[in-house]
Amino acid sequence: MTLKLNNGIEIPQIGTGTWTLKENIATDNVCMALKAGFRHIDTAQMYENESEVGQGIINSGVAREEIFLTTKIAPPTIRKGEDAVKESIDESLKKLKTPYIDLMLIHWPVKDCVRFTWKIMESYVKAGKIRSIGVSNFNPHHLEELLSYAEIRPVINQIEVHPYMSQVENIEFNHNLGIQVEAWGPFGQGDIDIVGNPTLQSLAKKYQKTISQIVLRWIVQRGLITIPRCKPNHFTENLEVMQFSLTDDDMQLINGMNQNHRSNPRNNPENFPY
Ligand SMILES: NC(=O)c1ccc[n+]([C@@H]2O[C@H](COP(=O)([O-])OP(=O)(O)OC[C@H]3O[C@@H](n4cnc5c(N)ncnc54)[C@H](OP(=O)(O)O)[C@@H]3O)[C@@H](O)[C@H]2O)c1
């Protein structure tokens, strides 16, 4: 199942994340995820695993054009200026061992640096080295500023979404602008006690699914893209959420769990100095 981006490109609604995966664990995880049926991989310069992710893609034997590959430009690099941003994109292409990146995101809004970074990203789209560009952890005011000068509209805003952080208004704001929302940390990065929640427990029993599947289904049924990180024993379970649906009432039950609770308070874009 894919969703269409505002530039006409299709993205698989469920992908797999690679944060914290290092060295051969990252290579093997990506390789096995592709063999299990995933066609969407999420990495970032900051994860320090782009080389391993690229190797995992090669090892899988899956054709590059079948895979949707995302990476993100690191804020510390952005702060160093234009040359550093260009060098980092060239380095991402090299490490990922690919002639093009499907989606490049600005990982976090960086004061006074988004405009030149976006212009550079646009130049890489025009050169055919990046197919789509977007942002991550942007609040509405960050997006409004970007849209005032963007020649190419962002296709995606990747933000934290899970049952305790439902992001209703933020998602609506993005969707009204034709920007798809991608949910990172769908399980609260593994740190929030989603498994112990009685509402989710009863829904899991009702649908004969795991709690993780109920959570992922709630996310994709909201029209969001998501990229859970998981070990190979959870690949099939996570992919299978495209094969059932929750009733509207049960969707509302999970919506009601929101606490505006971030898995880590430092992830709050409200804390950014602009
Ligand atoms: N843009 C950003 O700023 C940003 C920030 C954070 C993350 N991300 C991206 O989003 C991805 C996902 O977020 P995340 O890695 O932070 O956390 P997450 O996906 O919310 O949680 C990962 C945890 O969920 C567990 N899990 C996954 N599937 C499961 C299942 N079916 N049953 C039980 N447990 C399951 C994993 O355990 P096992 O390992 O045992 O399977 C792991 O401990 C990242 O990997 C990264 O690519 C982006």
The ligand as an SDF file (V2000), in Angstrom:
LIG
                    3D

 48 52  0  0  0  0  0  0  0  0999 V2000
   12.9260   12.4280   12.5500 N   0  0  0  0  0  0  0  0  0  0  0  0
   13.2870   12.2170   13.7870 C   0  0  0  0  0  0  0  0  0  0  0  0
   13.6590   13.1300   14.5240 O   0  0  0  0  0  0  0  0  0  0  0  0
   13.2410   10.8230   14.3260 C   0  0  0  0  0  0  0  0  0  0  0  0
   13.3600   10.6010   15.7010 C   0  0  0  0  0  0  0  0  0  0  0  0
   13.3180    9.2940   16.1690 C   0  0  0  0  0  0  0  0  0  0  0  0
   13.1380    8.2530   15.2910 C   0  0  0  0  0  0  0  0  0  0  0  0
   13.0570    8.4790   13.9250 N   0  0  0  0  0  0  0  0  0  0  0  0
   12.8880    7.3630   12.9720 C   0  0  0  0  0  0  0  0  0  0  0  0
   11.7150    6.6230   13.3260 O   0  0  0  0  0  0  0  0  0  0  0  0
   12.0840    5.2600   13.5360 C   0  0  0  0  0  0  0  0  0  0  0  0
   11.1780    4.6320   14.5800 C   0  0  0  0  0  0  0  0  0  0  0  0
   11.3220    5.2590   15.8200 O   0  0  0  0  0  0  0  0  0  0  0  0
   12.2110    4.6670   17.0150 P   0  0  0  0  0  0  0  0  0  0  0  0
   13.2010    3.7310   16.4490 O   0  0  0  0  0  0  0  0  0  0  0  0
   12.7360    5.8060   17.8020 O   0  0  0  0  0  0  0  0  0  0  0  0
   11.1970    3.9210   17.9630 O   0  0  0  0  0  0  0  0  0  0  0  0
    9.8900    3.0100   17.8020 P   0  0  0  0  0  0  0  0  0  0  0  0
    9.7820    2.4620   16.4210 O   0  0  0  0  0  0  0  0  0  0  0  0
    8.7580    3.7590   18.3810 O   0  0  0  0  0  0  0  0  0  0  0  0
   10.2170    1.8590   18.8450 O   0  0  0  0  0  0  0  0  0  0  0  0
   11.1880    0.8940   18.6200 C   0  0  0  0  0  0  0  0  0  0  0  0
   10.9330   -0.1860   19.6400 C   0  0  0  0  0  0  0  0  0  0  0  0
    9.7000   -0.8340   19.3320 O   0  0  0  0  0  0  0  0  0  0  0  0
    9.8720   -2.2440   19.3970 C   0  0  0  0  0  0  0  0  0  0  0  0
    8.9840   -2.9070   18.4210 N   0  0  0  0  0  0  0  0  0  0  0  0
    8.8890   -2.7110   17.0900 C   0  0  0  0  0  0  0  0  0  0  0  0
    7.9560   -3.5130   16.5550 N   0  0  0  0  0  0  0  0  0  0  0  0
    7.4550   -4.2530   17.5980 C   0  0  0  0  0  0  0  0  0  0  0  0
    6.4620   -5.2500   17.6860 C   0  0  0  0  0  0  0  0  0  0  0  0
    5.7580   -5.6390   16.6180 N   0  0  0  0  0  0  0  0  0  0  0  0
    6.2290   -5.8010   18.9120 N   0  0  0  0  0  0  0  0  0  0  0  0
    6.8990   -5.3940   20.0090 C   0  0  0  0  0  0  0  0  0  0  0  0
    7.8570   -4.4290   19.9810 N   0  0  0  0  0  0  0  0  0  0  0  0
    8.1150   -3.8780   18.7820 C   0  0  0  0  0  0  0  0  0  0  0  0
   11.2980   -2.4840   19.0280 C   0  0  0  0  0  0  0  0  0  0  0  0
   11.6960   -3.6720   19.6270 O   0  0  0  0  0  0  0  0  0  0  0  0
   12.5440   -4.7850   18.8460 P   0  0  0  0  0  0  0  0  0  0  0  0
   13.8070   -4.0770   18.4180 O   0  0  0  0  0  0  0  0  0  0  0  0
   12.7340   -5.8420   19.8510 O   0  0  0  0  0  0  0  0  0  0  0  0
   11.7280   -5.2380   17.6580 O   0  0  0  0  0  0  0  0  0  0  0  0
   12.0060   -1.2580   19.6360 C   0  0  0  0  0  0  0  0  0  0  0  0
   12.3510   -1.5040   20.9830 O   0  0  0  0  0  0  0  0  0  0  0  0
   13.5670    5.3410   13.9230 C   0  0  0  0  0  0  0  0  0  0  0  0
   14.2210    4.1020   13.8540 O   0  0  0  0  0  0  0  0  0  0  0  0
   14.0550    6.3760   12.9610 C   0  0  0  0  0  0  0  0  0  0  0  0
   14.2720    5.8080   11.6800 O   0  0  0  0  0  0  0  0  0  0  0  0
   13.0830    9.7550   13.4510 C   0  0  0  0  0  0  0  0  0  0  0  0
  1  2  1  0
  2  3  2  0
  2  4  1  0
  4  5  1  0
  4 48  2  0
  5  6  2  0
  6  7  1  0
  7  8  2  0
  8  9  1  0
  8 48  1  0
  9 10  1  0
  9 46  1  0
 10 11  1  0
 11 12  1  0
 11 44  1  0
 12 13  1  0
 13 14  1  0
 14 15  2  0
 14 16  1  0
 14 17  1  0
 17 18  1  0
 18 19  2  0
 18 20  1  0
 18 21  1  0
 21 22  1  0
 22 23  1  0
 23 24  1  0
 23 42  1  0
 24 25  1  0
 25 26  1  0
 25 36  1  0
 26 27  1  0
 26 35  1  0
 27 28  2  0
 28 29  1  0
 29 30  1  0
 29 35  2  0
 30 31  1  0
 30 32  2  0
 32 33  1  0
 33 34  2  0
 34 35  1  0
 36 37  1  0
 36 42  1  0
 37 38  1  0
 38 39  2  0
 38 40  1  0
 38 41  1  0
 42 43  1  0
 44 45  1  0
 44 46  1  0
 46 47  1  0
M  CHG  2   8   1  16  -1
M  END
$$$$
